[in-house]
Amino acid sequence: MPFDVRDFQAAGDAAPESVRRRRCAVALWLFMVCGMILVMIGLGGATRLTGSGLSIMEWAPFRGTLPPLSEAEWRRLYSLYQQIPQYALLNQGFGLDGFKHIFWLEYFHRLWGRLIGLAFLLPLLGLWWRGAIERRLRGRLLLLFVLGGLQGAVGWFMVASGFFPDSIAVSLYRLVIHLVLALLLYAAVLWTGLTTVQPSPVAAGPPALRRATLACCVLAALTILAGGFVAGLKAGFTYNTFPLMDGRLVPESYAALHPFLRNLTENIAAVQFDHRLLASLTALAVLATVTWGVSHAGPPARRALLALGGVVAVQYALGVATLLAVVPVGLATAHQMVAVLVLTAGLVALHTLRPGGTTWGYMP
C-alpha cells in the first residue's frame, strides 16, 4: 500500500524501518543517476577535445541507438559528414577509417544519454508502482525527466551549430548552455537524493557558515561556467604558463575587444584569465570556510567540508597540470569531471548545514 511520508515527518529519524528502506532505495537510485550524469559530462568533454562531436549528422533518438551494421550504412554516414565544413576545412581526405575513429566516441556519448533516460524512467515507474515515491516528490521527478529529455534536444541544437558555413566546431554559447543545463540537472538530482535519504537536518551549523558554504558553491559554479568558455574558445592551448600569462599577471590583451563585455566570452586572454581568477577565489574561499567550519560545525558538516577542501586542492592541481601540459585529452577530461565533484562536495556540505523545517524532497 502506498505510504504518505507526511504521516512520518514528525518522527524524523524515528520513522518506521520500512519507510527508511524505501527512502534509501529512492536515494540510491538517484545517486546512481548522478554517477551516470558525471560520466556523461566526462564523455562530453572527451568528445569535444577529440573533435568527435560533429561526426554524426543525424538526430535519431530511436533509430540511432544501434551503430552502423553494414558497410553501406558506414558509407552513408560518412557521406553525410563530408557535407559539413569541418570535413572540408579540417579532415578532408582522412577516409572512412578516420571517420570511424571520431564516430565511436560521439556514438557512445549519445548512447550513454539514452541509457541515462532509461535508468531514470524505468526505476521511477517501478518505485512509483510500489508506492516508494512520496506524493509531493512525484512532480519534481517528472520535471527532472523532462529536463533530461530537453538536455538531449539542446545537445542536438548545439551540434547543429557546427553545420554553419566556415564552422569547424559548435557554437561557443550553445556549448555553454549545454554544460549549464547538465550541471543544473545533476545538482537537482543530487539534492533530491540527499534530502530523500536525510529528510531532517542532523545538526544545522551557524547561519554564517552556511552562507559561506553557499558562496563557495556559487564560486565553484561560476568557475565551471568560465571553464565552458575556455573550452569553447580552446583558450587552454595558449598562455601555457602559470601563474603569469605571457610574463604578466593580467595579460596585455585582456580588453582588446570592443565593446568591453565581449572580452568576457570571446577574448581568449580574458576568458582564460577570468577562469584562473575564479578558480583561485574559489580555492581561497573554500580554504577559509573549511578552516572556520571544522571548529564550528557538527561531525557530518565537518566531514563534508574537509572533503570539499580536499577535492578543491586536487582540482586546482589538475587545472594547472592541464594548462602546463597544453591540454592533453586525459588530463583535461579529468579536470572537467573533478569540477563536478567539487560542486558535489559543496552541495553535500551545504545540505548538512541546512536549517530545520525542511520538508522531504524540497529545497530549503
C-alpha positions as CSV (number, residue, x, y, z in Angstrom):
1,M,0.0,0.0,0.0
2,P,1.5,3.4,-1.0
3,F,2.7,5.4,2.0
4,D,2.4,9.1,2.6
5,V,5.6,10.5,4.2
6,R,3.6,13.2,5.8
7,D,2.4,10.6,8.3
8,F,6.0,10.2,9.5
9,Q,7.6,13.6,9.1
10,A,7.2,14.4,12.7
11,A,9.1,11.2,13.6
12,G,12.3,12.3,11.8
13,D,14.9,9.6,12.1
14,A,12.4,7.5,14.2
15,A,10.4,6.8,11.0
16,P,9.4,3.1,10.6
17,E,12.1,0.8,9.2
18,S,10.0,0.1,6.1
19,V,9.9,3.9,5.3
20,R,13.6,4.2,5.8
21,R,14.3,1.3,3.4
22,R,12.1,2.9,0.8
23,R,13.8,6.2,1.2
24,C,17.2,4.6,0.8
25,A,16.0,2.7,-2.3
26,V,14.9,6.0,-3.9
27,A,18.1,7.8,-2.8
28,L,20.4,5.1,-4.1
29,W,18.6,5.2,-7.5
30,L,19.1,9.0,-7.7
31,F,22.7,8.8,-6.7
32,M,23.2,6.1,-9.4
33,V,21.7,8.6,-11.9
34,C,24.1,11.3,-10.6
35,G,27.0,9.0,-11.3
36,M,25.8,8.4,-14.8
37,I,25.4,12.1,-15.5
38,L,29.0,12.6,-14.2
39,V,30.3,10.0,-16.7
40,M,28.2,11.8,-19.4
41,I,29.9,15.1,-18.6
42,G,33.3,13.4,-18.9
43,L,32.3,11.8,-22.2
44,G,31.1,15.2,-23.5
45,G,34.4,16.7,-22.6
46,A,36.4,14.0,-24.3
47,T,34.1,14.3,-27.4
48,R,34.8,18.0,-27.7
49,L,38.6,17.6,-27.1
50,T,38.9,14.9,-29.8
51,G,36.8,16.8,-32.3
52,S,34.3,14.0,-32.5
53,G,31.1,15.9,-31.7
54,L,30.2,16.6,-35.3
55,S,30.7,13.1,-36.7
56,I,27.0,12.1,-36.6
57,M,24.9,14.3,-38.8
58,E,21.5,12.9,-37.7
59,W,19.4,13.3,-34.6
60,A,17.6,9.9,-34.5
61,P,16.7,9.3,-30.8
62,F,15.4,5.8,-31.5
63,R,16.9,4.6,-34.8
64,G,20.3,5.9,-33.8
65,T,20.5,3.6,-30.8
66,L,22.2,0.9,-32.9
67,P,25.6,1.6,-34.6
68,P,26.1,1.1,-38.3
69,L,25.8,-2.6,-39.0
70,S,26.8,-2.7,-42.7
71,E,29.5,-1.2,-44.9
72,A,26.7,0.6,-46.8
73,E,25.5,2.3,-43.6
74,W,29.0,3.4,-42.7
75,R,29.4,4.9,-46.1
76,R,26.1,6.7,-45.9
77,L,27.0,8.3,-42.6
78,Y,30.5,9.2,-43.9
79,S,28.9,10.9,-47.0
80,L,26.8,13.0,-44.7
81,Y,29.8,14.0,-42.7
82,Q,31.6,15.0,-45.9
83,Q,29.0,17.7,-46.4
84,I,29.8,19.8,-43.4
85,P,32.5,22.4,-43.2
86,Q,34.6,20.5,-40.5
87,Y,35.4,17.8,-43.1
88,A,36.3,20.2,-45.8
89,L,38.4,22.6,-43.6
90,L,39.9,20.1,-41.1
91,N,39.6,16.4,-42.0
92,Q,39.4,16.3,-45.8
93,G,40.7,13.0,-47.2
94,F,41.1,11.2,-43.8
95,G,39.0,8.4,-45.2
96,L,36.4,6.0,-43.8
97,D,38.8,4.7,-41.2
98,G,39.4,8.2,-39.9
99,F,35.7,8.8,-39.8
100,K,35.2,5.7,-37.7
101,H,37.8,6.9,-35.3
102,I,35.9,10.0,-34.4
103,F,32.4,8.4,-34.8
104,W,32.6,5.9,-31.9
105,L,33.2,8.4,-29.1
106,E,30.2,10.6,-30.2
107,Y,28.2,7.4,-30.6
108,F,28.9,6.3,-27.1
109,H,28.2,9.8,-25.8
110,R,24.7,9.7,-27.3
111,L,24.1,6.1,-26.3
112,W,25.0,6.9,-22.7
113,G,22.5,9.7,-22.8
114,R,19.8,7.3,-23.8
115,L,20.8,4.9,-21.1
116,I,20.5,7.7,-18.5
117,G,17.0,8.3,-19.7
118,L,16.1,4.6,-19.2
119,A,18.0,4.4,-15.9
120,F,15.8,7.3,-14.7
121,L,12.4,6.3,-16.2
122,L,12.2,2.6,-15.5
123,P,13.1,2.7,-11.8
124,L,10.9,5.8,-11.4
125,L,7.9,3.8,-12.7
126,G,8.8,0.8,-10.6
127,L,9.3,2.7,-7.4
128,W,6.1,4.7,-8.1
129,W,4.1,1.5,-8.6
130,R,5.5,0.1,-5.4
131,G,4.4,3.2,-3.5
132,A,8.0,4.2,-2.6
133,I,7.8,7.7,-4.2
134,E,6.4,10.3,-1.8
135,R,3.4,12.1,-3.4
136,R,4.9,15.6,-3.3
137,L,8.1,14.3,-4.8
138,R,6.4,12.9,-7.9
139,G,6.1,16.3,-9.7
140,R,9.7,17.1,-9.2
141,L,10.9,13.8,-10.5
142,L,8.7,14.0,-13.6
143,L,10.1,17.5,-14.2
144,L,13.7,16.2,-13.9
145,F,12.8,13.5,-16.5
146,V,11.5,16.2,-18.9
147,L,14.7,18.3,-18.3
148,G,16.7,15.3,-19.2
149,G,14.9,15.0,-22.5
150,L,15.4,18.7,-23.0
151,Q,19.1,18.3,-22.5
152,G,19.2,15.8,-25.4
153,A,17.4,18.4,-27.6
154,V,19.8,21.1,-26.5
155,G,22.7,18.8,-27.4
156,W,21.4,18.5,-30.9
157,F,20.8,22.2,-31.0
158,M,24.5,22.6,-30.1
159,V,25.7,20.1,-32.7
160,A,23.7,21.7,-35.4
161,S,25.6,25.0,-34.9
162,G,28.7,23.2,-36.3
163,F,27.0,22.8,-39.7
164,F,27.1,26.5,-40.4
165,P,29.4,27.7,-43.3
166,D,33.1,28.0,-42.4
167,S,32.4,26.4,-39.0
168,I,34.7,23.6,-37.7
169,A,33.3,23.5,-34.2
170,V,30.0,24.0,-32.4
171,S,28.8,27.4,-31.1
172,L,30.6,28.6,-28.0
173,Y,27.3,29.9,-26.5
174,R,25.4,26.7,-27.3
175,L,28.2,24.6,-25.8
176,V,28.0,26.6,-22.5
177,I,24.2,26.3,-22.4
178,H,24.5,22.5,-22.8
179,L,27.0,22.4,-20.0
180,V,25.0,24.6,-17.7
181,L,21.8,22.5,-18.2
182,A,23.8,19.3,-17.4
183,L,25.1,20.8,-14.2
184,L,21.6,22.0,-13.2
185,L,20.2,18.6,-13.8
186,Y,23.0,17.0,-11.9
187,A,22.6,19.3,-8.9
188,A,18.8,18.9,-8.8
189,V,19.1,15.1,-8.8
190,L,21.8,15.1,-6.2
191,W,20.0,17.4,-3.9
192,T,16.8,15.4,-4.2
193,G,18.7,12.3,-3.4
194,L,20.4,13.8,-0.3
195,T,17.1,15.1,1.0
196,T,15.5,11.8,0.4
197,V,18.0,9.8,2.5
198,Q,18.1,12.5,5.2
199,P,14.8,14.3,5.4
200,S,15.5,16.2,8.6
201,P,18.7,18.2,9.3
202,V,21.1,16.3,11.5
203,A,22.6,19.4,13.1
204,A,22.4,22.8,11.5
205,G,25.6,24.8,11.5
206,P,25.9,28.5,12.2
207,P,24.0,30.6,9.6
208,A,27.2,32.4,8.7
209,L,28.9,29.1,7.9
210,R,26.0,28.1,5.7
211,R,26.2,31.4,3.8
212,A,30.0,30.9,3.4
213,T,29.5,27.4,2.1
214,L,26.8,28.7,-0.3
215,A,29.3,31.3,-1.5
216,C,31.8,28.5,-2.2
217,C,29.2,26.6,-4.3
218,V,28.4,29.8,-6.3
219,L,32.1,30.4,-6.9
220,A,32.6,26.8,-8.0
221,A,29.6,27.1,-10.4
222,L,30.9,30.3,-11.9
223,T,34.4,28.8,-12.3
224,I,32.9,25.9,-14.2
225,L,30.9,28.3,-16.3
226,A,34.1,30.2,-17.1
227,G,35.7,26.9,-17.9
228,G,33.0,26.3,-20.5
229,F,34.0,29.4,-22.3
230,V,37.7,28.3,-22.1
231,A,36.7,25.0,-23.7
232,G,34.6,26.7,-26.4
233,L,37.4,29.1,-27.4
234,K,40.1,26.4,-26.9
235,A,41.8,29.0,-24.7
236,G,43.8,26.4,-22.8
237,F,46.1,26.0,-25.8
238,T,47.6,29.4,-25.3
239,Y,49.3,31.1,-22.3
240,N,50.6,27.8,-21.1
241,T,52.5,29.2,-18.1
242,F,51.4,29.6,-14.5
243,P,50.8,31.9,-12.6
244,L,51.8,34.5,-15.2
245,M,50.3,34.9,-18.6
246,D,52.9,36.0,-21.2
247,G,55.0,37.3,-18.4
248,R,52.2,39.4,-16.9
249,L,49.7,38.8,-14.1
250,V,47.0,40.3,-16.3
251,P,47.5,39.7,-20.0
252,E,48.1,42.8,-22.1
253,S,45.3,41.9,-24.5
254,Y,42.7,41.4,-21.7
255,A,40.5,44.3,-23.0
256,A,41.3,44.0,-26.8
257,L,37.7,43.6,-27.9
258,H,35.0,46.3,-28.1
259,P,32.6,46.7,-26.5
260,F,34.3,45.5,-23.3
261,L,31.7,42.9,-22.4
262,R,32.7,40.8,-25.5
263,N,36.0,40.2,-23.8
264,L,34.3,38.1,-21.1
265,T,33.2,35.5,-23.5
266,E,35.1,35.9,-26.8
267,N,38.6,37.1,-25.9
268,I,41.0,34.1,-25.3
269,A,43.2,36.1,-23.0
270,A,40.4,37.5,-20.9
271,V,38.4,34.2,-20.7
272,Q,41.5,32.2,-19.5
273,F,42.4,34.9,-17.0
274,D,38.9,35.0,-15.6
275,H,38.8,31.2,-15.3
276,R,42.2,31.4,-13.4
277,L,40.9,34.2,-11.2
278,L,37.6,32.5,-10.3
279,A,39.4,29.2,-9.6
280,S,41.8,31.0,-7.2
281,L,39.0,32.8,-5.5
282,T,37.1,29.5,-5.1
283,A,40.2,27.8,-3.6
284,L,40.7,30.7,-1.1
285,A,37.1,30.8,-0.2
286,V,37.0,27.1,0.4
287,L,40.2,27.2,2.5
288,A,38.7,29.9,4.7
289,T,35.4,28.1,5.0
290,V,37.0,24.8,5.9
291,T,39.4,26.3,8.4
292,W,36.5,28.0,10.1
293,G,34.0,25.2,9.7
294,V,36.0,22.4,11.3
295,S,35.7,24.1,14.7
296,H,32.1,25.4,14.4
297,A,30.2,22.6,12.7
298,G,29.0,19.2,13.8
299,P,30.7,16.0,12.7
300,P,28.6,15.5,9.4
301,A,29.2,19.0,8.2
302,R,32.9,18.9,9.3
303,R,33.5,15.7,7.2
304,A,31.7,17.3,4.2
305,L,33.7,20.5,4.5
306,L,37.0,18.5,4.7
307,A,36.0,16.6,1.6
308,L,35.3,19.8,-0.1
309,G,38.7,21.2,0.8
310,G,40.4,18.0,-0.5
311,V,38.7,17.8,-3.8
312,V,39.3,21.6,-4.5
313,A,43.0,21.1,-3.9
314,V,43.0,18.1,-6.4
315,Q,41.1,20.2,-8.9
316,Y,43.3,23.2,-8.7
317,A,46.4,21.0,-9.2
318,L,44.7,19.3,-12.1
319,G,43.9,22.6,-13.7
320,V,47.5,23.8,-13.5
321,A,48.8,20.5,-14.8
322,T,46.3,20.6,-17.7
323,L,47.4,24.1,-18.7
324,L,51.1,23.4,-18.5
325,A,50.8,20.2,-20.5
326,V,48.8,22.0,-23.2
327,V,45.5,20.3,-22.6
328,P,46.1,16.5,-23.1
329,V,42.7,14.7,-23.5
330,G,43.1,12.6,-20.4
331,L,44.1,15.4,-18.0
332,A,41.5,17.8,-19.5
333,T,38.7,15.2,-19.2
334,A,39.7,14.5,-15.6
335,H,39.7,18.2,-14.9
336,Q,36.2,18.6,-16.2
337,M,34.9,15.6,-14.1
338,V,36.6,16.6,-10.9
339,A,35.0,20.1,-11.4
340,V,31.6,18.3,-11.0
341,L,33.0,16.6,-7.8
342,V,33.8,20.0,-6.4
343,L,30.2,21.1,-6.9
344,T,29.1,17.8,-5.4
345,A,31.2,18.2,-2.3
346,G,29.9,21.8,-1.9
347,L,26.3,20.8,-2.2
348,V,26.7,17.9,0.3
349,A,28.3,20.3,2.7
350,L,25.5,22.8,2.2
351,H,22.9,20.1,2.7
352,T,24.4,19.1,6.0
353,L,24.2,22.7,7.2
354,R,20.6,23.3,6.2
355,P,18.4,24.7,8.9
356,G,15.4,22.8,10.4
357,G,11.9,22.8,8.9
358,T,13.0,21.3,5.6
359,T,10.3,19.2,4.0
360,W,11.2,15.9,2.4
361,G,12.3,16.3,-1.2
362,Y,12.2,20.1,-1.2
363,M,14.9,22.7,-1.3
364,P,15.3,24.6,2.0
